[in-house]
Amino acid sequence: MIVFPKGNVRFENVDFSYKEEDPLIKAINLDVKQGHTIAIVGPTGAGKTTLVNLLMRFYEINAGRITIDRVDIRDIKRGALRSMFGMVLQETWLFNGTILENIAYGREGATEEEVIQASKAAHAHHFIKTLPEGYHTILNEEASNISQGQKQLLTIARAILADPAILILDEATSSVDSRTEVFIQKAMTELMKGRTSFVIAHRLSTIRDADLILVMNQGRIIEMGNHKDLLDRNGFYADLYNSQFSGANLDFEVI
């Protein structure tokens, strides 16, 4: 058991397949340092989401090992393992209750003052205070009484309050106005400070500053480097990047 996780992550010769005759992840080696930001790009079906699912033990690997701070994740109880992660996904999850309760869900026993501090860090405090009941405003079943961007700011505040060692982030700014998008980007930056982050994005322009970009295809890492290095190589990543900015409708995602 890791009492105070730092967030160093290693994949060592990891193999995985849903079906024995159809290998998906093959001999992946990856060394992610504490506090680094990792982005993974590649065509749909390349194995990007699977990589994160293996890290959180939603599936068990077939060979090799995955470690966090040198501890094999198979030696960590699933609940304890998943508590090390904070997730801000494209589909926001909020429940029927007050805004205070929704943010406080990030950490058991959190005080109202701690919730407010997390909200300020997430750039959510201002809009919350403009609501008639402030932090005691009740969200309806679909949380449709606030905007999509405001929902995302609340989930970021929840993640900041939880103070996880490792983040899995989906920018999820595609359906918000430009002003809210700026707030979300600032909140994401605040959340990522000092934390190991696996970035799920949908625009390559947003991952230029990642410490490491992994390019995957057919379950393998085929290119690895920072944005400039990968463009200079003029390979698979450069093709994806240039196609996106030329307006081509290429079937790929970023995780």
Backbone bond lengths (Angstrom), bond angles and torsions (degrees), N, CA, C in turn:
res aa  C-N    CA-C-N  psi(-1)  N-CA   C-N-CA  omega(-1)  CA-C   N-CA-C  phi
1 M - - - 1.463 - - 1.530 109.39 -
2 I 1.340 116.46 133.62 1.461 121.53 177.76 1.524 107.90 -97.43
3 V 1.322 116.99 114.98 1.466 120.47 -175.43 1.524 111.30 -74.75
4 F 1.341 116.60 -47.39 1.462 120.99 179.66 1.530 109.01 -123.92
5 P 1.334 117.67 83.20 1.466 120.37 -175.80 1.525 112.32 -62.06
6 K 1.327 115.11 140.61 1.460 120.90 178.09 1.519 110.98 -97.05
7 G 1.345 116.21 -35.98 1.455 118.55 177.25 1.512 114.88 106.77
8 N 1.347 117.37 21.66 1.462 119.87 171.28 1.528 107.80 -80.48
9 V 1.323 117.29 125.50 1.467 121.93 -174.68 1.525 109.96 -123.05
10 R 1.342 115.98 132.65 1.466 119.85 176.70 1.525 111.38 -131.14
11 F 1.320 115.96 134.79 1.460 123.33 167.77 1.517 106.06 -106.83
12 E 1.329 117.16 124.04 1.463 121.06 -177.67 1.531 109.58 -120.63
13 N 1.346 115.78 106.13 1.472 122.09 178.80 1.523 112.66 48.32
14 V 1.311 116.12 48.08 1.468 121.31 -174.88 1.527 111.24 -81.57
15 D 1.334 114.83 127.87 1.468 122.74 172.17 1.528 108.31 -116.44
16 F 1.330 115.22 144.61 1.473 119.26 174.85 1.513 109.96 -153.34
17 S 1.331 115.51 140.96 1.462 120.72 172.93 1.521 108.99 -146.30
18 Y 1.330 116.04 143.41 1.462 120.92 172.88 1.526 109.18 -73.48
19 K 1.340 114.23 -36.90 1.466 121.03 177.32 1.518 107.43 -125.16
20 E 1.333 115.78 136.33 1.463 120.70 -174.49 1.523 112.71 -55.09
21 E 1.316 116.08 -35.59 1.463 119.46 -176.24 1.532 112.57 -83.85
22 D 1.336 116.55 -1.64 1.469 119.87 -175.30 1.531 110.21 -132.66
23 P 1.349 119.15 75.30 1.465 121.89 -178.10 1.528 111.53 -62.38
24 L 1.333 115.77 138.31 1.467 120.82 -179.10 1.525 111.28 -108.70
25 I 1.340 115.62 -56.32 1.465 121.01 177.41 1.523 107.78 -99.89
26 K 1.321 117.16 128.20 1.460 119.73 -174.40 1.524 110.95 -131.31
27 A 1.338 115.73 117.05 1.470 123.19 171.28 1.526 112.81 49.91
28 I 1.344 115.76 47.94 1.468 118.60 179.90 1.525 110.10 -83.58
29 N 1.340 115.24 130.40 1.461 123.13 174.04 1.519 107.91 -121.61
30 L 1.327 115.07 129.73 1.464 119.94 -175.46 1.522 108.53 -153.08
31 D 1.329 116.58 131.81 1.462 121.60 179.13 1.521 108.27 -124.09
32 V 1.331 116.48 106.25 1.462 122.21 -176.33 1.529 109.00 -106.75
33 K 1.326 115.67 119.94 1.457 120.59 -178.60 1.531 111.16 -82.03
34 Q 1.329 114.57 152.59 1.465 121.28 177.34 1.528 110.42 -52.26
35 G 1.334 115.64 131.86 1.455 120.80 175.53 1.508 115.43 84.42
36 H 1.333 118.12 -3.40 1.457 120.29 -179.47 1.525 111.78 -83.59
37 T 1.316 115.04 154.46 1.461 122.00 177.10 1.523 108.90 -107.88
38 I 1.328 115.33 123.93 1.456 122.42 -177.87 1.522 108.83 -115.35
39 A 1.319 116.14 130.85 1.465 120.88 172.28 1.516 107.50 -118.36
40 I 1.314 116.81 146.04 1.462 121.65 179.85 1.523 108.18 -127.52
41 V 1.316 116.35 125.79 1.456 120.20 -177.71 1.518 109.82 -121.65
42 G 1.306 115.81 160.85 1.458 120.09 177.82 1.507 111.59 156.69
43 P 1.332 117.28 169.20 1.459 121.41 -179.76 1.528 111.65 -62.85
44 T 1.306 116.63 159.17 1.460 122.01 173.35 1.528 109.28 -55.56
45 G 1.334 116.37 132.43 1.454 120.65 -179.38 1.516 114.50 87.63
46 A 1.348 117.21 6.56 1.468 120.38 -177.49 1.526 112.66 -75.28
47 G 1.347 117.42 -15.68 1.456 121.02 179.28 1.509 114.06 109.72
48 K 1.319 117.06 15.63 1.459 121.26 -173.78 1.531 112.27 -69.60
49 T 1.330 117.16 -53.33 1.464 120.79 179.66 1.522 110.50 -65.57
50 T 1.318 116.26 -35.20 1.466 120.61 178.43 1.516 111.19 -57.97
51 L 1.327 116.96 -37.81 1.464 121.53 -178.98 1.527 110.72 -58.29
52 V 1.334 116.37 -44.35 1.465 120.92 179.27 1.529 110.67 -69.35
53 N 1.330 116.81 -39.22 1.469 120.22 178.51 1.531 111.62 -62.34
54 L 1.320 117.11 -35.89 1.468 120.89 176.95 1.521 110.33 -68.17
55 L 1.324 116.14 -39.83 1.461 121.04 -179.37 1.524 111.61 -60.96
56 M 1.336 116.38 -35.32 1.463 121.23 -178.50 1.535 112.53 -95.59
57 R 1.339 115.86 5.74 1.465 122.86 178.26 1.520 114.24 61.09
58 F 1.339 115.39 36.53 1.458 118.35 168.08 1.520 108.80 -74.88
59 Y 1.331 115.73 -24.60 1.458 123.17 171.60 1.524 107.54 -132.77
60 E 1.337 116.08 153.52 1.465 120.83 177.13 1.523 109.70 -99.17
61 I 1.323 115.84 140.06 1.463 120.06 -179.06 1.534 110.42 -73.02
62 N 1.338 115.52 157.04 1.458 121.20 179.40 1.528 112.15 -89.50
63 A 1.318 116.53 -29.95 1.473 120.52 -179.99 1.513 109.04 -154.73
64 G 1.354 114.93 161.13 1.456 120.15 -178.25 1.513 111.74 81.66
65 R 1.316 116.73 -162.67 1.462 119.96 177.17 1.515 111.00 -154.83
66 I 1.337 114.60 155.33 1.464 123.05 175.19 1.521 106.57 -119.41
67 T 1.334 116.64 130.68 1.459 119.71 179.68 1.528 110.75 -124.06
68 I 1.316 114.72 150.33 1.466 122.46 168.45 1.516 106.16 -120.73
69 D 1.321 116.40 121.72 1.469 121.71 -176.01 1.534 111.11 50.75
70 R 1.346 114.85 42.42 1.471 124.53 176.02 1.526 114.33 71.98
71 V 1.327 117.84 5.78 1.465 121.37 177.46 1.529 108.49 -101.65
72 D 1.328 116.06 127.12 1.459 121.38 177.91 1.526 108.49 -61.87
73 I 1.342 116.86 128.66 1.465 119.20 -175.54 1.531 111.86 -65.48
74 R 1.341 117.47 -18.82 1.466 119.65 176.61 1.515 111.74 -71.83
75 D 1.333 116.80 -14.03 1.460 121.70 177.43 1.528 112.00 -94.21
76 I 1.331 116.37 5.29 1.467 121.83 179.79 1.527 108.36 -114.50
77 K 1.317 118.43 131.72 1.462 120.99 177.46 1.528 109.56 -60.38
78 R 1.328 115.37 142.67 1.459 119.83 -174.36 1.526 112.49 -55.03
79 G 1.321 116.91 -42.49 1.464 119.90 -179.42 1.519 111.96 -62.21
80 A 1.327 116.11 -43.65 1.470 120.92 179.04 1.521 110.47 -66.45
81 L 1.333 116.14 -39.48 1.461 120.57 179.46 1.526 110.53 -62.22
82 R 1.320 116.07 -49.46 1.467 119.35 -175.10 1.524 112.46 -70.12
83 S 1.338 117.08 -21.76 1.466 119.72 176.41 1.524 111.95 -69.83
84 M 1.331 117.39 -14.13 1.470 121.26 177.70 1.524 111.45 -78.03
85 F 1.346 116.28 -13.93 1.456 120.96 -174.03 1.521 111.76 -104.28
86 G 1.319 114.86 142.96 1.456 121.35 167.10 1.516 107.10 -114.88
87 M 1.325 116.46 140.20 1.465 119.75 -176.99 1.526 110.43 -129.12
88 V 1.331 115.37 128.92 1.459 121.13 170.10 1.514 105.16 -123.50
89 L 1.323 115.48 105.38 1.459 121.06 -171.73 1.520 111.30 -106.58
90 Q 1.313 115.83 169.11 1.452 120.07 -178.41 1.525 111.15 -63.78
91 E 1.334 116.47 -37.81 1.460 120.64 175.81 1.531 108.35 -90.25
92 T 1.316 116.67 107.12 1.467 119.95 -178.32 1.525 110.08 -71.78
93 W 1.336 116.08 145.41 1.458 120.66 176.97 1.521 108.92 -119.68
94 L 1.341 115.47 112.27 1.462 122.67 175.82 1.520 106.96 -132.02
95 F 1.334 116.85 155.35 1.464 119.48 -177.58 1.521 111.42 -120.22
96 N 1.313 115.51 167.81 1.453 122.99 179.73 1.525 109.14 -70.08
97 G 1.314 115.76 101.56 1.464 122.26 -177.46 1.514 107.79 177.53
98 T 1.321 117.44 -175.99 1.463 119.88 -178.69 1.528 110.39 -74.77
99 I 1.327 114.67 160.76 1.466 119.89 175.12 1.518 109.67 -59.82
100 L 1.321 116.55 -40.30 1.471 121.32 177.98 1.534 110.67 -57.21
101 E 1.317 116.68 -46.44 1.469 120.85 -179.16 1.527 111.63 -65.65
102 N 1.329 116.36 -38.19 1.460 120.51 -179.19 1.527 111.70 -65.46
103 I 1.327 116.88 -41.55 1.467 119.40 178.76 1.522 110.51 -73.10
104 A 1.331 116.79 -41.73 1.474 121.31 -177.90 1.520 112.37 -64.32
105 Y 1.332 116.92 -17.88 1.463 120.94 177.38 1.536 110.83 -58.65
106 G 1.320 115.85 -20.84 1.458 120.13 -179.92 1.514 114.22 -66.49
107 R 1.326 117.20 -26.21 1.460 118.97 179.49 1.528 110.40 -151.08
108 E 1.321 114.72 122.50 1.462 119.98 -178.64 1.522 110.35 -61.25
109 G 1.326 116.21 133.81 1.462 120.82 176.70 1.514 114.98 82.51
110 A 1.334 118.09 8.71 1.468 121.22 -179.42 1.527 110.50 -65.51
111 T 1.316 116.12 140.48 1.461 120.83 178.78 1.526 110.24 -86.33
112 E 1.325 115.91 164.41 1.466 119.87 178.44 1.524 110.68 -61.46
113 E 1.319 117.06 -38.75 1.463 120.73 179.24 1.529 111.01 -63.13
114 E 1.321 116.95 -39.29 1.473 120.59 178.03 1.518 110.60 -66.18
115 V 1.324 116.97 -38.11 1.466 121.22 176.74 1.528 109.88 -62.47
116 I 1.322 116.41 -43.43 1.471 120.41 -179.60 1.523 110.92 -64.52
117 Q 1.334 117.33 -41.94 1.470 119.97 178.50 1.517 111.71 -62.71
118 A 1.340 116.70 -40.72 1.466 120.89 177.56 1.528 110.35 -64.69
119 S 1.326 116.61 -38.51 1.465 121.13 179.22 1.521 111.47 -66.01
120 K 1.321 116.15 -38.33 1.468 119.57 177.25 1.523 110.31 -64.89
121 A 1.324 117.00 -41.96 1.466 121.01 178.70 1.526 111.14 -64.02
122 A 1.327 116.24 -30.70 1.473 121.78 -179.21 1.526 112.64 -88.98
123 H 1.329 117.63 4.76 1.463 122.34 -178.33 1.527 111.40 59.44
124 A 1.335 115.77 32.63 1.462 120.44 179.96 1.530 112.13 -106.51
125 H 1.322 117.18 -16.62 1.473 121.70 -172.66 1.525 111.89 -59.34
126 H 1.320 116.06 -42.43 1.472 119.31 -175.29 1.522 111.70 -61.30
127 F 1.346 117.20 -49.24 1.469 118.34 -177.52 1.528 110.64 -68.54
128 I 1.335 117.44 -33.63 1.474 119.95 178.63 1.529 110.08 -61.86
129 K 1.326 116.36 -41.92 1.471 120.50 -177.48 1.530 111.95 -69.24
130 T 1.337 116.94 -19.54 1.471 118.64 178.32 1.526 112.22 -81.80
131 L 1.332 117.81 -12.65 1.459 121.53 178.91 1.530 109.87 -74.63
132 P 1.327 117.80 148.96 1.475 121.08 -175.33 1.528 113.66 -53.44
133 E 1.335 117.47 -40.71 1.464 120.95 -178.56 1.528 112.34 -106.59
134 G 1.325 117.18 9.90 1.461 120.10 177.90 1.527 112.25 56.11
135 Y 1.328 115.83 -130.65 1.467 121.04 -178.49 1.526 112.43 -68.13
136 H 1.331 116.64 -13.57 1.468 120.48 -179.36 1.531 112.18 -99.34
137 T 1.343 115.12 11.09 1.467 120.02 173.26 1.528 108.90 -65.22
138 I 1.328 116.32 131.47 1.464 120.71 -178.76 1.530 109.74 -90.20
139 L 1.317 115.73 126.13 1.461 120.65 174.63 1.522 108.84 -81.06
140 N 1.320 116.58 137.64 1.461 118.81 178.31 1.537 110.59 -77.52
141 E 1.308 116.50 -177.65 1.476 120.65 -173.15 1.523 113.26 -54.78
142 E 1.335 117.37 -40.69 1.469 120.74 -178.93 1.520 111.59 -98.56
143 A 1.337 117.31 3.46 1.473 122.62 -174.75 1.527 110.13 54.22
144 S 1.349 115.70 33.50 1.466 119.79 -176.97 1.523 112.51 -81.67
145 N 1.354 116.82 -1.79 1.462 118.66 177.28 1.529 112.40 -86.77
146 I 1.358 117.72 5.78 1.460 121.64 168.35 1.531 107.45 -133.01
147 S 1.332 116.80 163.70 1.465 120.39 -175.29 1.531 111.45 -78.48
148 Q 1.341 115.35 167.11 1.466 120.42 178.65 1.526 111.26 -60.70
149 G 1.325 116.37 -41.91 1.462 119.67 178.80 1.522 112.24 -64.46
150 Q 1.329 116.74 -38.88 1.470 120.60 177.95 1.519 111.34 -66.04
151 K 1.332 116.43 -37.48 1.469 119.83 175.52 1.522 110.10 -59.07
152 Q 1.338 115.59 -44.74 1.457 119.53 -178.01 1.524 111.50 -63.86
153 L 1.327 117.47 -38.48 1.467 120.61 177.46 1.533 111.24 -63.49
154 L 1.328 117.10 -35.52 1.468 120.33 177.50 1.528 111.13 -67.08
155 T 1.334 117.21 -39.68 1.467 119.20 179.57 1.537 110.69 -69.29
156 I 1.332 116.65 -31.56 1.465 119.84 175.61 1.523 109.97 -69.16
157 A 1.336 117.11 -41.95 1.473 120.59 176.86 1.524 110.48 -59.49
158 R 1.335 116.36 -41.26 1.469 121.04 178.08 1.526 110.69 -60.90
159 A 1.349 116.23 -43.09 1.466 120.27 179.92 1.531 111.63 -66.72
160 I 1.328 117.05 -38.74 1.470 120.46 177.49 1.520 109.84 -62.68
161 L 1.326 116.59 -42.26 1.473 121.03 178.80 1.522 111.27 -63.17
162 A 1.330 117.34 -37.95 1.469 121.56 -179.18 1.523 112.06 -67.91
163 D 1.339 116.73 -25.48 1.468 122.72 177.32 1.529 112.45 53.94
164 P 1.335 118.41 56.25 1.466 121.24 -178.08 1.521 111.67 -76.72
165 A 1.338 116.35 160.62 1.465 121.06 176.96 1.521 111.07 -82.45
166 I 1.346 116.16 -30.86 1.468 120.95 -174.75 1.530 108.81 -129.56
167 L 1.325 115.37 137.76 1.458 120.65 -178.69 1.520 111.38 -116.31
168 I 1.329 114.81 143.77 1.456 121.60 168.54 1.525 104.95 -120.65
169 L 1.321 116.12 114.12 1.459 120.58 -170.51 1.515 112.17 -120.44
170 D 1.327 114.29 134.39 1.450 121.64 169.57 1.522 105.71 -114.81
171 E 1.310 117.34 120.87 1.470 119.44 -176.19 1.515 112.65 -52.67
172 A 1.313 115.32 -44.46 1.469 120.99 175.05 1.519 112.73 50.83
173 T 1.308 116.87 44.37 1.466 119.28 178.10 1.521 111.84 -109.49
174 S 1.321 117.34 8.45 1.463 120.17 -173.37 1.527 112.83 -68.00
175 S 1.334 117.40 -24.84 1.467 118.44 -174.85 1.530 112.74 -114.19
176 V 1.348 116.71 25.97 1.467 119.00 179.85 1.525 109.55 -120.85
177 D 1.322 115.63 160.84 1.462 119.51 179.41 1.528 109.88 -72.71
178 S 1.328 116.56 162.58 1.463 121.31 -172.09 1.528 112.28 -64.26
179 R 1.330 117.55 -33.79 1.469 119.75 179.90 1.528 110.48 -67.04
180 T 1.342 116.79 -44.61 1.460 120.48 178.47 1.526 110.42 -66.59
181 E 1.328 116.43 -34.89 1.458 119.99 179.02 1.520 111.00 -59.79
182 V 1.322 116.89 -39.77 1.470 120.99 177.85 1.525 110.02 -60.68
183 F 1.335 117.02 -44.30 1.467 120.91 178.66 1.529 111.15 -62.63
184 I 1.346 116.20 -41.84 1.459 120.05 -179.40 1.527 110.44 -64.24
185 Q 1.328 116.87 -42.79 1.465 120.06 179.15 1.530 111.02 -62.64
186 K 1.323 116.66 -41.79 1.473 120.36 177.74 1.529 110.71 -63.86
187 A 1.335 115.77 -41.18 1.468 120.49 179.66 1.521 111.04 -65.96
188 M 1.331 116.82 -40.42 1.468 121.27 177.00 1.525 110.17 -60.32
189 T 1.329 116.01 -44.57 1.476 120.89 179.99 1.519 110.49 -60.16
190 E 1.324 116.44 -42.98 1.471 121.40 178.57 1.522 110.21 -62.76
191 L 1.319 116.41 -43.45 1.462 121.49 -178.17 1.522 111.46 -64.70
192 M 1.325 117.23 -36.03 1.462 121.55 -174.26 1.528 113.88 -79.45
193 K 1.316 118.00 -13.57 1.472 120.77 -176.49 1.524 111.16 -55.99
194 G 1.342 115.87 120.92 1.459 120.89 175.46 1.509 115.05 74.03
195 R 1.337 117.45 5.26 1.462 120.02 -177.46 1.526 111.04 -116.12
196 T 1.314 116.09 145.99 1.452 121.76 173.48 1.523 107.94 -70.29
197 S 1.326 116.42 127.06 1.464 119.36 -173.85 1.518 111.63 -129.99
198 F 1.332 115.53 129.97 1.459 121.99 170.39 1.528 105.99 -103.68
199 V 1.325 116.26 113.73 1.458 120.43 -170.79 1.521 111.07 -95.92
200 I 1.321 115.07 123.78 1.462 122.24 173.91 1.522 106.14 -102.54
201 A 1.339 116.34 111.26 1.464 119.65 -177.62 1.517 109.63 -128.58
202 H 1.321 115.35 172.22 1.465 119.48 178.97 1.517 111.64 -127.57
203 R 1.323 116.13 5.06 1.468 120.99 175.45 1.512 107.40 -135.94
204 L 1.308 117.18 125.39 1.458 120.39 -177.71 1.522 111.60 -63.80
205 S 1.326 117.96 -24.17 1.464 120.62 -179.73 1.527 111.79 -61.97
206 T 1.336 117.59 -22.71 1.463 120.63 -174.70 1.525 112.87 -85.84
207 I 1.336 118.60 -6.78 1.464 119.88 -176.80 1.524 112.47 -114.25
208 R 1.316 116.44 15.89 1.463 119.93 -179.16 1.518 112.59 -58.33
209 D 1.327 117.14 -31.93 1.470 120.76 -175.81 1.526 113.58 -93.53
210 A 1.319 118.37 6.25 1.475 120.38 178.68 1.527 110.00 -61.89
211 D 1.336 115.97 142.65 1.470 119.88 177.83 1.518 111.04 -63.96
212 L 1.333 115.66 -34.35 1.461 120.06 -178.23 1.517 109.28 -147.11
213 I 1.319 115.73 133.17 1.460 121.61 174.35 1.526 107.14 -114.57
214 L 1.322 115.78 126.17 1.459 121.44 175.95 1.518 108.16 -102.64
215 V 1.301 116.29 130.71 1.462 121.09 176.95 1.519 107.10 -106.68
216 M 1.326 116.26 116.92 1.462 121.07 -177.25 1.519 111.50 -110.61
217 N 1.323 114.76 146.72 1.460 121.10 172.43 1.523 108.19 -153.17
218 Q 1.322 115.91 127.97 1.458 122.31 179.04 1.535 112.12 53.64
219 G 1.344 115.53 42.51 1.459 120.35 173.78 1.511 115.77 81.50
220 R 1.322 117.68 2.42 1.463 120.26 -179.79 1.529 110.38 -119.66
221 I 1.323 116.10 150.36 1.456 120.68 170.49 1.521 106.59 -83.04
222 I 1.320 116.91 112.86 1.465 119.96 -175.66 1.525 112.66 -100.11
223 E 1.338 116.84 -19.53 1.465 121.39 174.86 1.520 108.05 -145.96
224 M 1.327 115.99 151.64 1.465 120.58 -179.39 1.525 108.01 -151.94
225 G 1.323 116.71 135.20 1.463 120.48 178.51 1.508 110.31 161.69
226 N 1.336 116.42 -174.72 1.460 118.33 175.00 1.531 109.19 -87.68
227 H 1.315 115.74 175.72 1.465 121.43 -173.55 1.532 111.72 -56.80
228 K 1.323 116.69 -47.98 1.471 120.35 -177.32 1.527 111.17 -64.67
229 D 1.341 116.18 -45.70 1.471 120.06 179.69 1.523 110.99 -56.78
230 L 1.330 115.35 -45.86 1.460 119.60 -175.84 1.526 112.06 -68.49
231 L 1.338 117.09 -35.66 1.463 119.23 176.08 1.524 110.36 -66.83
232 D 1.344 115.93 -40.62 1.468 120.45 -179.26 1.534 111.93 -62.80
233 R 1.353 116.17 -30.62 1.469 119.48 -179.90 1.526 112.21 -71.28
234 N 1.348 114.87 -21.88 1.466 120.58 177.07 1.532 112.03 57.72
235 G 1.346 114.98 41.17 1.461 120.33 -178.36 1.514 112.15 -108.55
236 F 1.342 115.80 -140.40 1.460 122.92 -174.57 1.532 111.02 -61.01
237 Y 1.344 117.21 -46.37 1.468 121.06 -179.17 1.528 110.74 -62.53
238 A 1.331 115.93 -44.67 1.459 119.81 -179.83 1.531 110.55 -59.94
239 D 1.334 116.13 -38.88 1.467 120.02 177.30 1.528 111.10 -62.83
240 L 1.367 116.08 -44.48 1.463 119.91 178.56 1.523 110.78 -61.23
241 Y 1.317 114.97 -47.05 1.473 120.73 -176.47 1.528 110.81 -62.97
242 N 1.327 115.98 -50.21 1.463 120.07 -177.56 1.523 111.58 -66.27
243 S 1.347 116.99 -34.87 1.466 120.22 178.21 1.514 111.04 -65.48
244 Q 1.349 116.01 -39.26 1.457 119.01 -179.67 1.527 110.94 -64.60
245 F 1.313 115.64 -39.43 1.461 118.19 -175.39 1.523 113.49 -87.36
246 S 1.334 115.54 -6.31 1.465 118.15 173.48 1.526 110.41 -93.54
247 G 1.362 115.05 -1.92 1.456 120.16 177.55 1.506 113.96 88.33
248 A 1.335 116.62 6.86 1.471 119.28 179.24 1.512 109.92 -68.53
249 N 1.303 117.17 145.95 1.464 122.39 179.63 1.518 109.13 -92.36
250 L 1.346 116.48 78.10 1.457 121.48 -176.98 1.519 109.48 -94.42
251 D 1.304 116.61 137.28 1.470 121.46 -177.45 1.512 110.67 -83.62
252 F 1.311 116.42 89.47 1.454 119.93 177.05 1.525 109.27 -149.03
253 E 1.306 113.85 163.42 1.447 120.36 177.26 1.513 107.94 -134.92
254 V 1.313 115.31 168.77 1.452 120.21 173.05 1.512 107.34 -122.97
255 I 1.311 117.41 136.59 1.468 119.90 172.15 1.510 108.45 -126.35
